[in-house]
Amino acid sequence: MQDFIQGYRRFRAGTWRNERARFEDLSKFGQKPRALVIGCSDSRTDPQMVFNAAPGELFVIRNVANLVPPYGPDRQPQGSSAAIEFAVRALKVPQIIVMGHAMCGGIQALLNGAPAEVSDFVGQWVQIAEPARLRAMLAPEECRQDICEHEAVRLSLTNLVTFPWIAAAISAGELELHGCFFDIRSGILEHLGRDGNFHAISD
């Protein structure tokens, strides 16, 4: 914990001092993020860092394998769906970005089965991406992880459109959906183009 306390002190001496006016505005006028980012909980893929975003610019949801479940309100807790609803209906974000990444442990669990020590929740959660797994299984074994990681982004984008108020906002021209993929080995970000393929973003 001491390391984190030291980090907080560096934040106070640096970031807080430099961004104090921004934080004061955010506290007075509330947040109006430029995008909702749905990313993975993996500690190596911080959306704010990847997009070099300032405080208040991104509303971020992080879960195992950056998955979006299909729309399905019921009496069970729905953490990711609740955050999506808040971002779209209350904050009225103009963009949603689903950001997958390379070497994703959640996708590995989907392809190979969840390890016993994370079998209470992880195995069931990643089953959301079963259609992505089925598509990846058509490829050679050495390509399946990479393909499934990309397919999971496409699937989450498809599932987002099952939310009626997202579909309505898209139809009204008030909301855009984007897919991205971050390779933690190279630092390269890919963007899903209109042609249905991922393209590396040049420096």
C-alpha positions as CSV (number, residue, x, y, z in Angstrom):
1,M,0.0,0.0,0.0
2,Q,2.9,2.4,0.7
3,D,3.8,2.4,-3.0
4,F,0.3,3.5,-3.9
5,I,0.4,6.2,-1.2
6,Q,3.6,7.5,-2.7
7,G,1.9,7.4,-6.1
8,Y,-0.9,9.5,-4.7
9,R,1.5,12.0,-3.4
10,R,3.1,12.3,-6.9
11,F,-0.4,12.7,-8.3
12,R,-1.0,15.6,-5.9
13,A,2.3,17.2,-6.7
14,G,2.0,16.8,-10.4
15,T,-1.2,15.8,-12.1
16,W,-3.5,17.5,-9.6
17,R,-1.6,20.7,-9.6
18,N,-1.5,20.8,-13.4
19,E,-5.1,19.8,-13.9
20,R,-6.7,21.5,-10.9
21,A,-8.8,23.9,-13.0
22,R,-10.1,21.0,-15.0
23,F,-11.1,19.0,-11.8
24,E,-12.7,22.1,-10.4
25,D,-14.8,22.5,-13.5
26,L,-15.8,18.9,-13.4
27,S,-16.9,19.2,-9.8
28,K,-18.9,22.3,-10.6
29,F,-20.5,21.4,-13.9
30,G,-20.5,17.6,-13.9
31,Q,-19.1,15.2,-16.4
32,K,-19.7,15.3,-20.1
33,P,-17.4,12.6,-21.5
34,R,-16.6,12.5,-25.2
35,A,-16.9,8.7,-25.3
36,L,-17.9,5.5,-23.5
37,V,-15.0,3.1,-23.7
38,I,-15.7,-0.6,-23.0
39,G,-12.3,-2.2,-22.3
40,C,-10.8,-5.2,-20.7
41,S,-9.9,-5.3,-17.0
42,D,-6.4,-6.4,-17.9
43,S,-3.9,-4.2,-16.1
44,R,-1.8,-3.7,-19.2
45,T,-4.6,-2.0,-21.2
46,D,-5.6,1.3,-19.7
47,P,-7.9,3.2,-22.2
48,Q,-7.1,6.6,-20.7
49,M,-3.4,5.9,-21.3
50,V,-3.9,4.4,-24.8
51,F,-6.0,7.4,-25.9
52,N,-3.9,9.9,-23.9
53,A,-7.2,11.3,-22.6
54,A,-7.6,13.9,-19.9
55,P,-9.8,13.6,-16.8
56,G,-13.5,13.8,-17.7
57,E,-13.0,12.8,-21.3
58,L,-13.8,9.1,-21.1
59,F,-16.5,7.1,-19.3
60,V,-14.9,3.7,-18.9
61,I,-16.3,0.2,-18.3
62,R,-13.8,-2.5,-17.8
63,N,-14.6,-6.2,-17.5
64,V,-13.1,-9.5,-18.4
65,A,-12.5,-9.6,-22.2
66,N,-14.3,-6.3,-22.9
67,L,-17.6,-8.0,-23.4
68,V,-21.1,-6.6,-23.8
69,P,-24.0,-8.9,-23.0
70,P,-27.1,-8.8,-25.2
71,Y,-29.9,-6.5,-24.0
72,G,-31.8,-8.4,-21.4
73,P,-33.2,-6.6,-18.3
74,D,-34.1,-8.9,-15.5
75,R,-34.0,-9.0,-11.7
76,Q,-30.3,-10.0,-11.6
77,P,-27.6,-7.4,-11.2
78,Q,-26.3,-6.2,-14.5
79,G,-23.1,-4.1,-13.9
80,S,-21.9,-3.6,-17.4
81,S,-25.4,-3.0,-18.8
82,A,-26.2,-0.5,-16.0
83,A,-23.0,1.5,-16.8
84,I,-23.8,1.4,-20.5
85,E,-27.3,2.7,-19.8
86,F,-26.0,5.5,-17.6
87,A,-23.5,6.6,-20.2
88,V,-25.9,6.5,-23.1
89,R,-29.2,7.7,-21.5
90,A,-28.0,10.0,-18.8
91,L,-24.7,11.3,-20.0
92,K,-25.6,11.0,-23.7
93,V,-22.1,10.1,-24.9
94,P,-21.8,10.6,-28.7
95,Q,-19.5,7.6,-29.2
96,I,-19.0,4.1,-27.8
97,I,-15.6,2.5,-28.4
98,V,-15.1,-1.2,-27.7
99,M,-11.4,-1.8,-27.2
100,G,-10.1,-5.4,-27.3
101,H,-6.4,-6.3,-26.8
102,A,-3.8,-8.9,-27.6
103,M,-2.9,-11.7,-25.2
104,C,-6.3,-11.5,-23.4
105,G,-6.7,-14.0,-20.6
106,G,-10.5,-13.9,-20.8
107,I,-10.4,-14.9,-24.5
108,Q,-7.9,-17.7,-23.6
109,A,-10.4,-18.9,-21.0
110,L,-13.1,-18.9,-23.6
111,L,-11.0,-20.9,-26.1
112,N,-9.5,-23.4,-23.6
113,G,-11.8,-23.4,-20.7
114,A,-11.5,-21.3,-17.5
115,P,-8.9,-22.5,-15.0
116,A,-10.4,-24.1,-11.9
117,E,-9.3,-21.2,-9.6
118,V,-11.6,-18.8,-11.6
119,S,-14.4,-21.1,-12.4
120,D,-17.1,-19.4,-10.2
121,F,-17.7,-16.5,-12.5
122,V,-15.2,-16.2,-15.3
123,G,-16.3,-19.3,-17.2
124,Q,-19.9,-18.3,-17.4
125,W,-19.1,-14.7,-18.2
126,V,-16.9,-15.4,-21.2
127,Q,-19.6,-17.6,-22.7
128,I,-21.2,-14.3,-23.9
129,A,-18.5,-14.5,-26.6
130,E,-19.3,-18.1,-27.7
131,P,-20.2,-17.0,-31.3
132,A,-16.7,-15.4,-31.5
133,R,-15.2,-18.7,-30.3
134,L,-17.1,-20.7,-33.0
135,R,-15.8,-18.4,-35.7
136,A,-12.3,-18.6,-34.4
137,M,-12.4,-22.4,-34.3
138,L,-12.6,-22.4,-38.1
139,A,-9.1,-21.1,-38.3
140,P,-5.7,-22.9,-37.8
141,E,-5.0,-23.3,-34.1
142,E,-2.1,-20.9,-34.0
143,C,-4.4,-18.1,-35.2
144,R,-7.4,-18.7,-33.0
145,Q,-6.5,-16.5,-30.1
146,D,-5.9,-13.5,-32.3
147,I,-9.0,-14.1,-34.4
148,C,-11.2,-14.6,-31.3
149,E,-9.9,-11.4,-29.7
150,H,-10.9,-9.5,-32.8
151,E,-14.2,-11.3,-33.2
152,A,-15.1,-10.6,-29.6
153,V,-14.9,-6.8,-30.4
154,R,-17.2,-7.3,-33.4
155,L,-19.6,-9.4,-31.2
156,S,-19.7,-6.7,-28.5
157,L,-20.6,-4.1,-31.1
158,T,-23.4,-6.3,-32.4
159,N,-24.7,-6.8,-28.9
160,L,-24.7,-3.1,-28.3
161,V,-27.2,-2.6,-31.0
162,T,-29.6,-5.0,-29.3
163,F,-30.1,-2.2,-26.6
164,P,-33.2,-0.4,-28.0
165,W,-32.1,3.1,-26.9
166,I,-28.7,2.6,-28.5
167,A,-30.3,1.5,-31.8
168,A,-32.5,4.6,-31.6
169,A,-29.6,7.0,-30.9
170,I,-27.7,5.5,-33.8
171,S,-30.7,5.9,-36.1
172,A,-31.1,9.5,-35.0
173,G,-27.4,10.3,-35.7
174,E,-26.7,10.9,-32.1
175,L,-24.4,8.0,-31.4
176,E,-21.6,6.2,-33.2
177,L,-20.0,2.9,-32.5
178,H,-16.3,2.0,-33.0
179,G,-14.2,-1.1,-32.5
180,C,-10.5,-0.9,-31.6
181,F,-7.8,-3.4,-30.8
182,F,-4.7,-2.7,-28.9
183,D,-1.6,-4.9,-29.2
184,I,0.3,-4.6,-25.9
185,R,3.4,-6.1,-27.5
186,S,3.8,-3.4,-30.1
187,G,1.7,-0.5,-28.7
188,I,-0.2,-0.4,-32.0
189,L,-3.9,0.4,-32.0
190,E,-6.1,-0.9,-34.8
191,H,-9.5,0.6,-35.8
192,L,-12.4,-1.4,-37.3
193,G,-13.1,0.2,-40.7
194,R,-16.3,0.4,-42.7
195,D,-14.9,-2.5,-44.8
196,G,-15.3,-4.8,-41.7
197,N,-11.5,-5.2,-41.2
198,F,-9.2,-3.9,-38.6
199,H,-6.5,-1.4,-39.8
200,A,-3.5,-0.2,-37.8
201,I,-3.5,3.5,-37.0
202,S,-0.3,5.2,-38.2
203,D,1.8,7.3,-35.8
